[in-house]
Amino acid sequence: MFYRENGQYKTSYRADQQVFPIAQDRWAILLLIAFAFFVVPLLGSDYMFRAIFIPFLIMALAALGVNILVGYCGQISLGSGAFMAVGAYAAFNFFVRIPGIPLLLALVLGGLCSAAFGILFGLPSLRVKGLYLAVATLAAQFFADWMFLRIKWFTNEAPSGSVSVSGLQVLGMPIESPISKYLLCLSILVVLALAAKNLVRGAVGREWMAIRDMDVAAAVIGIRPMYAKLSAFAVSSFIVGIAGALWGFVYLGSWEPAAFSVDLSFRLLFMVIIGGMGSIMGSFFGAGFIVILPIFLNQFLPLLGHLVGVEISTAGISHAELIIFGALIVWFLIVEPHGLAKLWSLSKQKLRLWPFPH
């Protein structure tokens, strides 16, 4: 009964088009953000920040970018790892080659370079789609791997392709402790998530969804497919590039091209499928599921094996993780194609009617 909009009258078009039209949703989001900013830093341990919170925030940001392209515009992409790599290495070059450049500016410039790279490999979407487009974007993955391994300029002449960063600062404050890294990632995620939420609700987002539903009909009513598809690739690659820069700068600190392999591209796609395609909230659900599930299995499977008298090795746990991922993806595609976000939406709709019969 507490989750209803009774008495919440909209007196203007602006009020009716709010991001969160129900007051309970607005307060819940504000409380969640306040909890993440002020309570989690007081309660979390260093292990929690390094193993769960920071990877979750960065993966949620990357999944958000992939969801814009795959979920909202309907363009299948298997090159997300390459876009993350371009963002990370571009931000690294700006950071080490321009003395005194602010960290945030380096991250944004890395995202812009990733956006340009995404537009370049998004050009095939003007002619092909579906599986053919997936193969075309997969070429970006192999091209990026070759580029960062063979062209030493991108790695500042490092022979192995491995690079590292240190002395990170934002507005004069050092970004060295796990809490400071967590707050940096959280701040960037909140800003970009709100920007993406407003973008998909606007004219550009409606063009993306029209292209996703039926590109021929969208072109008939005046939507330019070239502009819609390439803008989706640009925005998606920009967000994924910033996530890649954060992955390298904040989470890894030192990385090589293998850190952005094709496995990462598939993992991001799994996040979108499990979380829910075409949903901003689904990006968070999918990232949380993919980040927390391996940690849960590492703790639960040995305990289960001990109870039944079977010793489960580390390799067995990793294999079980892949098996469970595959089974969950098949289950979601068959039972609930819209992922966890759809289940969350259905739960809220039932809560609005509870306790009355429906």
MOBELJO-V409663 format. One record per residue. N is the residue number from 1. RES is the residue in one letter. OMEGA is omega in radians with two decimals (NA if undefined). NEAR is the number of other C-alpha atoms within 10 Angstrom. D_LAST is the distance of its C-alpha to the last C-alpha in whole Angstrom. Layout:
BEGIN
n-><N | N>
res-><RES | RES>
omega-><OMEGA | OMEGA>
near-><NEAR | NEAR>
d_last-><D_LAST | D_LAST>
END
This chain:
BEGIN
n-><1 | 2 | 3 | 4 | 5 | 6 | 7 | 8 | 9 | 10 | 11 | 12 | 13 | 14 | 15 | 16 | 17 | 18 | 19 | 20 | 21 | 22 | 23 | 24 | 25 | 26 | 27 | 28 | 29 | 30 | 31 | 32 | 33 | 34 | 35 | 36 | 37 | 38 | 39 | 40 | 41 | 42 | 43 | 44 | 45 | 46 | 47 | 48 | 49 | 50 | 51 | 52 | 53 | 54 | 55 | 56 | 57 | 58 | 59 | 60 | 61 | 62 | 63 | 64 | 65 | 66 | 67 | 68 | 69 | 70 | 71 | 72 | 73 | 74 | 75 | 76 | 77 | 78 | 79 | 80 | 81 | 82 | 83 | 84 | 85 | 86 | 87 | 88 | 89 | 90 | 91 | 92 | 93 | 94 | 95 | 96 | 97 | 98 | 99 | 100 | 101 | 102 | 103 | 104 | 105 | 106 | 107 | 108 | 109 | 110 | 111 | 112 | 113 | 114 | 115 | 116 | 117 | 118 | 119 | 120 | 121 | 122 | 123 | 124 | 125 | 126 | 127 | 128 | 129 | 130 | 131 | 132 | 133 | 134 | 135 | 136 | 137 | 138 | 139 | 140 | 141 | 142 | 143 | 144 | 145 | 146 | 147 | 148 | 149 | 150 | 151 | 152 | 153 | 154 | 155 | 156 | 157 | 158 | 159 | 160 | 161 | 162 | 163 | 164 | 165 | 166 | 167 | 168 | 169 | 170 | 171 | 172 | 173 | 174 | 175 | 176 | 177 | 178 | 179 | 180 | 181 | 182 | 183 | 184 | 185 | 186 | 187 | 188 | 189 | 190 | 191 | 192 | 193 | 194 | 195 | 196 | 197 | 198 | 199 | 200 | 201 | 202 | 203 | 204 | 205 | 206 | 207 | 208 | 209 | 210 | 211 | 212 | 213 | 214 | 215 | 216 | 217 | 218 | 219 | 220 | 221 | 222 | 223 | 224 | 225 | 226 | 227 | 228 | 229 | 230 | 231 | 232 | 233 | 234 | 235 | 236 | 237 | 238 | 239 | 240 | 241 | 242 | 243 | 244 | 245 | 246 | 247 | 248 | 249 | 250 | 251 | 252 | 253 | 254 | 255 | 256 | 257 | 258 | 259 | 260 | 261 | 262 | 263 | 264 | 265 | 266 | 267 | 268 | 269 | 270 | 271 | 272 | 273 | 274 | 275 | 276 | 277 | 278 | 279 | 280 | 281 | 282 | 283 | 284 | 285 | 286 | 287 | 288 | 289 | 290 | 291 | 292 | 293 | 294 | 295 | 296 | 297 | 298 | 299 | 300 | 301 | 302 | 303 | 304 | 305 | 306 | 307 | 308 | 309 | 310 | 311 | 312 | 313 | 314 | 315 | 316 | 317 | 318 | 319 | 320 | 321 | 322 | 323 | 324 | 325 | 326 | 327 | 328 | 329 | 330 | 331 | 332 | 333 | 334 | 335 | 336 | 337 | 338 | 339 | 340 | 341 | 342 | 343 | 344 | 345 | 346 | 347 | 348 | 349 | 350 | 351 | 352 | 353 | 354 | 355 | 356 | 357 | 358>
res-><M | F | Y | R | E | N | G | Q | Y | K | T | S | Y | R | A | D | Q | Q | V | F | P | I | A | Q | D | R | W | A | I | L | L | L | I | A | F | A | F | F | V | V | P | L | L | G | S | D | Y | M | F | R | A | I | F | I | P | F | L | I | M | A | L | A | A | L | G | V | N | I | L | V | G | Y | C | G | Q | I | S | L | G | S | G | A | F | M | A | V | G | A | Y | A | A | F | N | F | F | V | R | I | P | G | I | P | L | L | L | A | L | V | L | G | G | L | C | S | A | A | F | G | I | L | F | G | L | P | S | L | R | V | K | G | L | Y | L | A | V | A | T | L | A | A | Q | F | F | A | D | W | M | F | L | R | I | K | W | F | T | N | E | A | P | S | G | S | V | S | V | S | G | L | Q | V | L | G | M | P | I | E | S | P | I | S | K | Y | L | L | C | L | S | I | L | V | V | L | A | L | A | A | K | N | L | V | R | G | A | V | G | R | E | W | M | A | I | R | D | M | D | V | A | A | A | V | I | G | I | R | P | M | Y | A | K | L | S | A | F | A | V | S | S | F | I | V | G | I | A | G | A | L | W | G | F | V | Y | L | G | S | W | E | P | A | A | F | S | V | D | L | S | F | R | L | L | F | M | V | I | I | G | G | M | G | S | I | M | G | S | F | F | G | A | G | F | I | V | I | L | P | I | F | L | N | Q | F | L | P | L | L | G | H | L | V | G | V | E | I | S | T | A | G | I | S | H | A | E | L | I | I | F | G | A | L | I | V | W | F | L | I | V | E | P | H | G | L | A | K | L | W | S | L | S | K | Q | K | L | R | L | W | P | F | P | H>
omega-><-3.09 | -3.09 | 3.11 | -3.13 | 3.11 | 3.12 | 3.12 | -3.05 | 3.10 | -3.09 | 3.12 | 3.10 | 3.12 | 3.13 | -3.12 | -3.10 | 3.10 | 3.11 | 3.10 | -3.03 | 3.14 | -3.08 | -3.14 | 3.10 | -3.14 | -3.14 | 3.13 | 3.13 | 3.12 | 3.11 | 3.11 | 3.11 | 3.11 | 3.10 | -3.12 | -3.08 | -2.95 | -3.06 | -3.12 | 3.10 | 3.14 | -3.03 | -3.04 | 3.06 | 3.12 | 3.12 | 3.13 | 3.13 | -3.05 | -3.01 | -3.01 | -2.94 | -3.10 | 3.07 | 3.13 | -3.11 | -3.11 | 3.12 | 3.08 | 3.10 | 3.12 | 3.12 | 3.09 | 3.10 | 3.12 | -3.12 | 3.10 | -3.10 | -3.04 | -3.04 | -3.06 | -3.10 | 3.07 | 3.13 | -3.09 | -3.11 | 3.03 | -3.13 | -3.08 | 3.10 | 3.10 | 3.12 | 3.05 | 3.14 | 3.12 | 3.10 | -3.12 | -3.09 | 3.09 | 3.09 | 3.10 | -3.13 | 3.07 | -3.06 | -3.06 | -3.06 | 3.11 | -3.09 | 3.06 | 3.14 | 3.11 | -3.12 | -3.11 | 3.11 | 3.10 | 3.11 | -3.13 | 3.11 | 3.04 | 3.09 | 3.11 | 3.07 | 3.09 | 3.10 | 3.10 | 3.10 | 3.12 | 3.09 | -3.14 | -3.13 | 3.01 | 3.13 | 3.08 | -3.14 | 3.10 | -3.10 | -3.06 | 3.09 | 3.13 | -3.09 | -3.13 | 3.09 | 3.10 | 3.11 | 3.13 | 3.11 | 3.07 | 3.08 | 3.10 | 3.13 | -3.11 | 3.11 | 3.13 | 3.10 | 3.12 | -3.05 | -3.08 | 3.06 | -3.00 | -3.12 | -3.00 | -3.12 | -3.11 | -3.13 | 3.12 | 3.10 | 3.07 | -3.04 | -3.08 | -3.07 | -3.14 | 3.14 | 3.14 | 3.12 | 3.11 | 3.13 | -3.13 | 3.11 | 3.03 | -3.12 | 3.11 | 3.14 | -3.12 | 3.09 | -3.09 | -3.11 | 3.10 | -3.14 | 3.13 | 3.09 | 3.12 | -3.12 | 3.09 | -3.14 | -3.14 | -3.14 | 3.14 | -3.14 | -3.13 | -3.12 | -3.09 | 3.11 | 3.10 | 3.10 | 3.13 | 3.13 | 3.11 | -3.11 | -3.10 | 3.10 | -3.08 | -3.09 | -3.14 | 3.13 | 3.11 | 3.06 | 3.11 | -3.10 | 3.07 | 3.08 | 3.13 | -3.06 | 3.11 | -3.03 | 3.13 | 3.11 | 3.10 | 3.11 | -3.14 | -3.10 | 2.99 | 3.10 | -3.14 | -3.11 | -3.12 | -3.13 | -3.09 | -3.09 | -3.10 | 3.08 | 3.08 | 3.08 | -3.11 | -3.11 | 3.14 | -3.11 | 3.10 | -3.14 | 3.12 | 3.11 | 3.08 | 3.07 | 3.10 | 3.10 | 3.08 | 3.12 | 3.13 | -3.05 | -2.94 | -3.03 | -3.08 | -3.07 | 3.07 | -3.05 | 3.07 | -3.08 | -3.14 | 3.11 | 3.14 | -3.07 | 3.14 | 3.08 | 3.11 | 3.10 | 3.11 | -3.14 | 3.11 | 3.09 | 3.08 | 3.11 | -3.12 | -3.12 | -3.11 | -3.12 | -3.12 | 3.13 | -3.13 | -3.13 | 3.06 | 3.12 | 3.12 | 3.10 | 3.12 | 3.12 | -3.12 | 3.12 | 3.11 | -3.13 | -3.08 | -3.12 | -3.03 | -3.07 | 3.11 | 3.13 | 3.10 | -3.14 | 3.11 | 3.12 | -3.00 | -3.05 | 3.06 | 3.09 | 3.10 | 3.09 | 3.10 | -3.13 | -3.11 | 3.09 | 3.13 | 3.12 | -3.12 | -3.11 | 3.10 | 3.09 | 3.10 | 3.11 | 3.13 | 3.09 | 3.10 | 3.11 | 3.12 | 3.13 | -3.12 | 3.07 | -3.13 | -3.14 | -3.14 | 3.12 | 3.10 | -3.13 | -3.14 | -3.14 | -3.12 | -2.99 | -3.08 | -3.08 | -3.11 | 2.95 | -3.09 | -3.13 | 3.11 | 3.09 | 3.09 | 3.13 | 3.11 | 3.10 | 3.13 | 3.12 | 3.10 | 3.13 | 3.14 | -3.14 | -3.09 | 0.09 | -3.09 | -3.12 | 3.13 | NA>
near-><11 | 9 | 16 | 16 | 13 | 9 | 6 | 10 | 9 | 11 | 8 | 8 | 8 | 8 | 12 | 13 | 11 | 12 | 13 | 13 | 14 | 15 | 13 | 14 | 13 | 14 | 12 | 11 | 13 | 12 | 12 | 12 | 15 | 12 | 12 | 16 | 15 | 11 | 12 | 17 | 17 | 10 | 8 | 13 | 12 | 13 | 10 | 13 | 21 | 18 | 14 | 15 | 25 | 24 | 23 | 24 | 27 | 26 | 29 | 30 | 29 | 34 | 32 | 35 | 32 | 33 | 29 | 31 | 26 | 24 | 24 | 24 | 26 | 24 | 26 | 22 | 25 | 25 | 32 | 33 | 31 | 32 | 34 | 34 | 33 | 34 | 34 | 30 | 27 | 25 | 31 | 24 | 17 | 18 | 22 | 14 | 11 | 10 | 8 | 8 | 12 | 16 | 20 | 18 | 14 | 23 | 26 | 19 | 20 | 31 | 31 | 23 | 24 | 33 | 29 | 19 | 22 | 29 | 21 | 15 | 21 | 25 | 17 | 16 | 23 | 13 | 9 | 13 | 15 | 12 | 12 | 14 | 22 | 18 | 15 | 21 | 25 | 20 | 16 | 23 | 23 | 15 | 13 | 22 | 21 | 12 | 16 | 21 | 20 | 14 | 14 | 14 | 13 | 18 | 23 | 16 | 12 | 13 | 12 | 13 | 19 | 17 | 20 | 14 | 15 | 11 | 8 | 17 | 14 | 13 | 8 | 8 | 9 | 12 | 19 | 13 | 10 | 21 | 20 | 18 | 21 | 24 | 19 | 18 | 23 | 20 | 14 | 17 | 22 | 14 | 10 | 16 | 21 | 12 | 11 | 20 | 17 | 15 | 15 | 20 | 13 | 11 | 10 | 17 | 20 | 17 | 25 | 27 | 20 | 22 | 23 | 18 | 14 | 11 | 20 | 12 | 12 | 18 | 15 | 9 | 9 | 9 | 19 | 14 | 19 | 15 | 14 | 21 | 24 | 23 | 20 | 29 | 30 | 25 | 24 | 28 | 35 | 29 | 31 | 34 | 38 | 36 | 32 | 36 | 29 | 28 | 27 | 26 | 23 | 25 | 21 | 16 | 13 | 15 | 20 | 20 | 23 | 16 | 18 | 25 | 20 | 19 | 14 | 19 | 23 | 16 | 20 | 27 | 24 | 21 | 30 | 33 | 27 | 28 | 31 | 27 | 29 | 25 | 23 | 25 | 20 | 28 | 32 | 25 | 23 | 30 | 28 | 20 | 17 | 20 | 19 | 16 | 15 | 18 | 13 | 10 | 17 | 15 | 12 | 13 | 18 | 17 | 15 | 14 | 13 | 12 | 10 | 8 | 9 | 11 | 14 | 14 | 12 | 12 | 9 | 12 | 18 | 14 | 12 | 16 | 17 | 12 | 11 | 15 | 18 | 12 | 12 | 15 | 18 | 15 | 14 | 17 | 14 | 10 | 10 | 17 | 17 | 21 | 25 | 25 | 23 | 18 | 14 | 13 | 12 | 12 | 11 | 14 | 13 | 14 | 15 | 15 | 13 | 14 | 9 | 9 | 6 | 6>
d_last-><14 | 17 | 16 | 15 | 18 | 18 | 21 | 22 | 24 | 26 | 29 | 31 | 30 | 31 | 29 | 26 | 27 | 28 | 27 | 24 | 23 | 21 | 23 | 22 | 22 | 26 | 27 | 25 | 27 | 30 | 30 | 30 | 33 | 35 | 34 | 36 | 39 | 40 | 38 | 38 | 42 | 43 | 41 | 42 | 45 | 47 | 45 | 42 | 43 | 45 | 43 | 39 | 39 | 41 | 41 | 37 | 37 | 40 | 38 | 35 | 37 | 38 | 35 | 34 | 37 | 36 | 33 | 34 | 36 | 34 | 31 | 31 | 34 | 34 | 37 | 38 | 40 | 42 | 45 | 43 | 45 | 48 | 46 | 46 | 50 | 51 | 49 | 51 | 54 | 54 | 53 | 56 | 59 | 58 | 58 | 61 | 63 | 63 | 64 | 62 | 59 | 56 | 53 | 50 | 53 | 53 | 50 | 49 | 52 | 51 | 48 | 49 | 52 | 49 | 47 | 50 | 50 | 47 | 48 | 51 | 49 | 46 | 48 | 48 | 44 | 46 | 47 | 45 | 41 | 39 | 42 | 45 | 44 | 42 | 46 | 48 | 46 | 47 | 50 | 50 | 49 | 53 | 54 | 53 | 54 | 58 | 58 | 58 | 60 | 63 | 63 | 64 | 64 | 60 | 61 | 64 | 66 | 65 | 66 | 63 | 60 | 59 | 59 | 58 | 57 | 58 | 59 | 55 | 55 | 52 | 54 | 57 | 54 | 55 | 52 | 53 | 51 | 48 | 46 | 48 | 47 | 43 | 43 | 45 | 42 | 39 | 41 | 41 | 38 | 36 | 38 | 38 | 34 | 34 | 36 | 34 | 31 | 33 | 34 | 32 | 30 | 33 | 35 | 37 | 33 | 32 | 35 | 35 | 31 | 33 | 35 | 33 | 31 | 34 | 37 | 39 | 37 | 37 | 41 | 41 | 39 | 41 | 40 | 43 | 42 | 45 | 44 | 40 | 41 | 44 | 42 | 39 | 42 | 44 | 41 | 40 | 43 | 44 | 41 | 42 | 45 | 45 | 43 | 46 | 48 | 46 | 46 | 50 | 51 | 49 | 47 | 50 | 53 | 55 | 54 | 55 | 54 | 52 | 50 | 48 | 48 | 46 | 44 | 43 | 42 | 40 | 38 | 37 | 36 | 34 | 32 | 31 | 30 | 28 | 27 | 25 | 28 | 27 | 26 | 28 | 26 | 26 | 30 | 30 | 27 | 30 | 33 | 32 | 31 | 34 | 36 | 35 | 34 | 38 | 39 | 36 | 38 | 41 | 41 | 38 | 40 | 44 | 42 | 40 | 44 | 46 | 43 | 44 | 47 | 47 | 49 | 47 | 49 | 48 | 48 | 46 | 43 | 44 | 43 | 40 | 39 | 39 | 38 | 35 | 35 | 35 | 33 | 30 | 31 | 30 | 27 | 26 | 27 | 26 | 22 | 21 | 24 | 23 | 23 | 22 | 21 | 19 | 17 | 18 | 16 | 13 | 13 | 14 | 11 | 8 | 11 | 11 | 7 | 8 | 9 | 7 | 4 | 0>
END
